[in-house]
Amino acid sequence: MKLDSLKPLLDHDGALTTVCLDVTKADEAGDREIRNRWHSLKRSLEHQGAPADTVEAIADVVLRPTHVPGPHGRLVVASGTEILFDRVLADAPARQEAFHADDPLLMPAAQAVDEAVRYLLVEVDRTGADLTWSGVDLPDEEVAGGHDVLHKVHAGGWSHRRMQTRVEDSWERNAGAVAAELDRLVAAAHPEVVLLTGDVRAVAMLRDEVGKAVSEVLIEVPGGSRADGVKEDVFAARLHEVMEAYRARRRDVVVDRLGEALGRGGGVTSLEDVVEVLRRGQVDELVISVDAAGVPAPLAERELWTSDDPLAISLRRSEVEAQGQAPRKLRADIAVLRAAVAEDAGVTFAPEGKIALADGLGAVLRWTDPATPHETAPAYTTVRRRRRT
């Protein structure tokens, strides 16, 4: 996934304050638990010299209810009293952190972006549809077909057949109106997925009416309805399953690309090699291994040399100095993602077992040359040899 939404954080001048907090409510006392977690991070920020008004602005955000069930977290980045980034995390963070420095924590932000799917939910019946976008960047809307001969009658004779035909015609016209709006929205806004649910007959008619662009991204999710009384928890569980399956397929595409690239010299693995190709602007997709709990490769325990230029990155201070930059140390997880964002690389988090990566890192390259580090054996074998030309 591209991390364009994180670019403003790199371009911002001055210190940034970042908080990654578990905001899970286990029970009715959950609000008190969240406040206790926050106060621990608040004390850390005060020790780091974060301004009081910044801490207060972040508190207003992280203590605000998310109305999200189950384990989840929240990541907030602020400058002064301005909130630059606020994202609910799909899972409770493995590591709660508070950070006041020139560079924000990027790993949880990158994971939040990787989890995000831009979708349009379509709840349809025979009169029209409700259209709901993920996120808040586009308004939800209701599409009404406007044809009101909607119900078949249980009778016989010529008049009955005529009424049945009129009802069928109304359904088709209403489906056509919804389909036309879906075709327009998909062409204009490019959702990754269109999720379709509702009345079984209306769903089938709509599938027949939409154009090719909509059909290619359409996924049916049974159990939803425009009417009151639908079992929302059951439908929410089905929706979650569908989205998780889509995320898995999206990640598998990138992992397969990396596996192929490692086999033909178009990819690298290990922290040293990934840092080198990041410095040279060669990375198309950065892949980071995560364990069963979603915890990324342990890069936070290592440090790299970098500078104000995100692409001036190295394991050695001398290489940063050789680029005419003022070197400084930075946590490896921040430095690597900072460089990936700066060169418009995508970032994908791959579950352990999908592909074995040295140091939990791999990269698919945009281009190679004789100076590119190359693998002389597949990176997923137990023995790994590297040569430099």
C-alpha positions in Angstrom: 0.0 0.0 0.0 1.2 3.5 -0.8 1.7 5.7 2.3 0.8 9.0 0.7 -1.2 10.0 3.8 2.0 10.0 5.8 3.9 12.4 3.6 2.8 15.6 5.3 4.4 14.2 8.5 7.8 14.1 6.8 7.4 17.6 5.3 6.5 19.2 8.6 9.0 21.5 10.3 9.6 21.3 14.0 9.0 18.7 16.7 6.1 16.2 16.4 4.4 14.4 19.3 3.2 10.9 18.6 1.1 8.7 20.8 0.2 5.0 20.1 -2.3 3.9 22.7 -4.4 0.8 23.3 -8.0 2.1 23.5 -9.7 -1.3 24.0 -12.6 -1.2 26.5 -12.7 -4.6 28.2 -15.9 -3.9 30.2 -17.9 -1.1 31.8 -14.7 0.1 33.6 -12.9 0.4 30.2 -12.9 4.2 30.2 -10.9 4.2 33.5 -8.5 1.7 32.1 -7.9 3.8 29.0 -7.3 6.9 31.1 -4.7 4.9 33.2 -2.9 3.9 30.1 -3.0 7.4 28.8 -1.6 8.9 32.0 1.4 6.6 31.8 2.2 7.9 28.3 1.4 11.4 29.4 4.1 11.3 32.0 6.5 10.0 29.4 5.7 12.9 27.1 6.2 15.4 30.0 9.6 13.9 30.7 10.5 14.3 27.0 9.6 18.0 27.1 6.4 17.9 25.1 4.4 21.2 25.4 1.5 21.1 27.8 -1.0 22.4 25.2 0.1 19.6 22.8 -0.4 16.9 25.4 -3.8 18.4 26.2 -4.8 18.4 22.5 -3.8 14.7 22.2 -5.7 13.8 25.3 -8.9 15.3 23.8 -8.5 12.9 20.9 -7.3 9.6 22.5 -9.9 9.8 25.3 -12.7 10.3 22.8 -14.8 7.1 22.4 -14.2 5.3 19.1 -17.4 3.1 19.3 -15.3 0.2 17.9 -15.8 -3.2 19.5 -13.0 -5.5 20.4 -9.3 -4.9 20.7 -8.1 -1.8 18.8 -5.7 1.1 19.2 -5.3 4.7 18.3 -2.4 6.6 16.7 -2.2 10.4 17.0 0.4 12.8 15.7 0.3 16.4 16.7 2.3 19.6 16.2 1.5 22.2 18.8 -2.3 22.0 19.2 -2.8 20.8 15.6 -3.7 17.2 15.1 -1.8 16.1 11.9 -2.8 12.4 11.9 -5.5 10.5 13.8 -6.2 6.8 12.9 -8.0 4.0 14.7 -5.8 0.8 14.5 -7.4 -2.5 13.7 -5.7 -4.2 16.6 -4.5 -3.2 20.0 -0.8 -2.1 19.5 1.8 -4.6 20.8 3.8 -1.7 22.0 2.2 1.5 23.5 4.5 4.5 23.0 4.7 8.2 23.4 7.3 10.0 21.3 8.3 13.7 21.2 10.9 14.3 18.5 11.4 15.6 14.9 10.3 12.3 13.5 7.0 10.6 14.2 6.5 6.9 14.9 5.7 5.4 11.5 5.3 1.7 12.1 1.8 1.7 13.6 0.8 4.4 11.1 2.0 2.2 8.2 0.2 -0.8 9.6 -3.0 1.2 9.8 -2.7 2.3 6.2 -1.9 -1.3 5.2 -5.1 -2.5 6.9 -7.3 0.2 5.3 -9.5 -0.7 2.4 -11.3 1.9 0.4 -14.7 0.4 -0.2 -18.3 1.3 -1.1 -21.0 -0.6 0.8 -24.3 -0.9 -1.3 -27.4 -2.0 0.6 -30.1 -2.5 -2.0 -33.8 -3.3 -2.1 -36.3 -3.1 -4.9 -36.9 0.6 -4.4 -33.2 1.8 -4.4 -30.1 1.6 -2.3 -28.1 3.2 0.5 -24.4 3.8 -0.5 -21.9 4.1 2.4 -18.2 4.9 1.9 -15.4 3.7 4.1 -13.7 6.7 5.8 -15.0 10.2 5.7 -13.6 11.7 2.5 -16.8 11.1 0.5 -20.5 11.6 1.5 -22.8 8.7 1.9 -26.0 8.9 -0.3 -29.3 7.3 -1.0 -30.4 6.3 -4.5 -34.2 6.1 -5.0 -35.4 4.5 -8.2 -38.7 6.4 -8.3 -40.8 3.6 -9.8 -43.5 2.6 -7.2 -45.3 -0.4 -8.7 -43.2 -2.7 -6.4 -45.3 -5.6 -5.1 -46.7 -8.6 -6.8 -50.3 -9.6 -6.0 -51.6 -13.1 -5.5 -54.4 -13.2 -8.1 -55.1 -14.7 -11.6 -56.2 -13.7 -15.0 -55.0 -11.2 -17.6 -55.0 -8.2 -15.3 -52.9 -10.2 -12.8 -50.3 -11.0 -15.5 -50.2 -7.3 -16.6 -49.6 -6.2 -13.0 -46.8 -8.8 -12.6 -45.1 -7.4 -15.7 -45.4 -3.8 -14.4 -43.9 -4.8 -11.1 -41.0 -6.6 -12.8 -40.5 -3.5 -15.0 -40.4 -1.2 -11.9 -37.8 -3.4 -10.2 -35.6 -3.4 -13.3 -35.9 0.4 -13.7 -34.9 0.9 -10.0 -32.0 -1.4 -10.4 -30.9 0.5 -13.5 -31.0 3.8 -11.6 -28.8 2.3 -8.8 -26.5 0.7 -11.4 -26.0 4.0 -13.2 -25.0 5.8 -10.0 -22.6 3.0 -9.1 -21.0 3.1 -12.5 -20.5 6.9 -12.1 -19.1 6.6 -8.6 -16.6 3.8 -9.4 -15.3 5.7 -12.4 -14.9 8.9 -10.4 -13.7 7.7 -7.0 -12.1 4.3 -7.8 -12.9 2.2 -4.7 -10.9 -1.0 -4.2 -14.1 -3.0 -3.5 -17.8 -2.5 -3.9 -19.6 -4.6 -1.2 -23.2 -5.5 -2.2 -25.9 -6.7 0.2 -29.6 -6.6 0.7 -32.8 -8.1 -0.9 -31.7 -11.2 -2.8 -33.7 -10.5 -6.0 -32.6 -6.8 -6.0 -29.0 -7.9 -5.6 -29.2 -10.3 -8.6 -30.9 -7.6 -10.8 -28.3 -5.0 -9.8 -25.4 -7.4 -10.6 -26.9 -7.8 -14.1 -27.2 -4.0 -14.6 -23.8 -2.6 -13.5 -20.9 -2.1 -16.0 -17.7 -3.9 -16.3 -15.7 -1.6 -14.0 -18.1 -2.2 -11.1 -18.4 -6.0 -11.8 -14.6 -6.4 -11.5 -14.6 -5.0 -7.9 -18.0 -6.3 -6.8 -18.2 -8.7 -3.8 -21.5 -9.9 -2.5 -22.0 -10.1 1.3 -25.2 -11.8 2.4 -27.2 -10.7 5.4 -27.4 -7.0 5.1 -30.6 -4.9 4.6 -31.9 -1.4 4.3 -34.7 -2.3 6.6 -34.7 -2.0 10.4 -34.3 -5.3 12.4 -31.4 -6.8 10.5 -29.0 -8.7 12.7 -26.2 -6.1 12.6 -23.7 -8.2 14.6 -24.1 -11.1 12.3 -23.7 -8.9 9.2 -20.7 -7.1 10.8 -19.0 -10.5 11.3 -19.6 -11.5 7.7 -18.3 -8.1 6.5 -15.2 -8.5 8.7 -14.5 -11.9 7.2 -14.9 -10.6 3.6 -12.5 -7.7 4.3 -9.9 -9.9 6.0 -10.0 -12.2 3.0 -9.6 -9.3 0.6 -6.6 -7.9 2.6 -5.0 -11.4 2.6 -5.4 -11.6 -1.2 -3.9 -8.1 -1.6 -0.9 -9.1 0.5 -0.4 -12.4 -1.2 -0.1 -10.6 -4.6 2.8 -8.5 -3.2 4.5 -11.5 -1.4 4.3 -13.5 -4.7 5.9 -10.6 -6.5 8.7 -10.5 -3.9 9.3 -14.2 -4.2 9.6 -14.0 -7.9 11.8 -10.9 -7.7 14.2 -12.6 -5.3 14.5 -15.5 -7.6 15.5 -13.4 -10.6 17.5 -10.6 -9.0 14.8 -8.0 -8.8 14.5 -8.1 -5.0 16.6 -8.0 -1.9 16.3 -9.1 1.7 18.1 -8.2 5.0 18.3 -4.8 6.7 21.7 -4.0 5.1 20.5 -4.6 1.5 17.1 -2.9 2.0 18.8 0.2 3.4 21.1 0.3 0.4 18.3 0.1 -2.2 16.2 2.6 -0.2 19.2 5.0 -0.3 19.4 4.6 -4.1 15.6 5.1 -4.6 15.1 1.6 -6.0 12.3 0.3 -3.9 8.9 -0.2 -5.4 7.4 -2.2 -2.5 8.8 -2.7 1.0 7.7 -6.0 2.7 7.9 -6.3 6.5 7.3 -9.6 8.2 4.9 -9.7 11.2 4.3 -12.5 13.7 1.0 -14.2 14.5 0.1 -11.3 16.9 0.8 -8.7 14.1 4.1 -7.6 15.7 6.5 -6.4 13.0 10.1 -7.4 12.6 12.0 -6.1 15.7 13.6 -3.1 14.0 12.9 -0.7 16.9 15.8 -2.3 18.9 18.2 -1.3 16.1 19.5 2.1 15.0 20.5 3.5 11.6 22.3 6.7 10.6 20.3 9.3 8.7 19.9 13.0 8.3 17.2 15.6 7.5 17.1 13.9 4.0 15.2 10.7 4.5 17.1 9.0 1.7 20.5 9.7 3.4 20.3 6.4 5.3 23.0 3.9 6.2 24.3 1.4 8.8 27.5 3.6 8.8 27.9 7.2 9.9 30.6 7.7 7.3 28.3 7.0 4.3 25.9 9.7 5.5 28.8 12.1 5.9 30.0 11.2 2.4 26.7 12.5 1.0 27.4 15.9 2.6 24.7 15.4 5.3 24.8 16.0 9.0 24.4 12.5 10.4 22.2 11.5 13.4 21.0 8.2 14.8 17.4 7.1 14.4 15.5 4.0 15.3 15.6 1.6 12.4 11.8 1.2 12.1 11.3 4.9 11.8 14.3 5.5 9.4 13.3 2.7 7.0 9.7 3.7 6.7 10.7 7.4 6.5 12.8 6.5 3.4 10.1 4.4 1.9 7.5 7.2 2.2 9.9 9.7 0.8 10.5 7.6 -2.4 6.8 6.7 -2.9 7.4 3.0 -2.2 4.5 0.9 -1.1 4.6 -1.0 2.2 3.1 -4.4 2.9 3.1 -6.4 6.1 3.4 -10.2 5.4 2.5 -12.8 8.0 5.4 -15.1 9.0 5.4 -18.3 7.0 4.4 -16.6 3.8 8.0 -15.9 2.9 11.2 -16.0 5.0 13.0 -12.7 5.1 16.4 -12.0 6.6 15.9 -9.5 9.4 12.2 -9.5 8.6 12.6 -7.2 5.6 12.4 -7.5 1.9 12.0 -5.2 -1.1 10.7 -5.5 -4.7 12.9 -3.2 -6.8 11.9 -0.7 -9.5 15.2 -1.3 -11.4 18.6 -2.9 -10.9 22.1 -2.2 -12.1 25.5 -3.8 -11.5 25.8 -2.0 -8.1 22.5 -3.5 -6.8 23.0 -6.2 -4.1 21.8 -9.5 -5.6 20.8 -12.8 -4.0 22.7 -15.7 -5.5 20.4 -18.2 -3.8 16.7 -18.0 -3.1 16.1 -15.8 0.0 13.7 -18.3 1.6 16.3 -21.1 1.9 18.2 -21.6 5.1 21.5 -20.7 3.5 21.7 -17.2 2.0 24.7 -15.8 0.1 25.0 -12.3 -1.2 27.3 -10.8 -3.7 28.0 -7.3 -4.7 29.0 -6.4 -8.2 
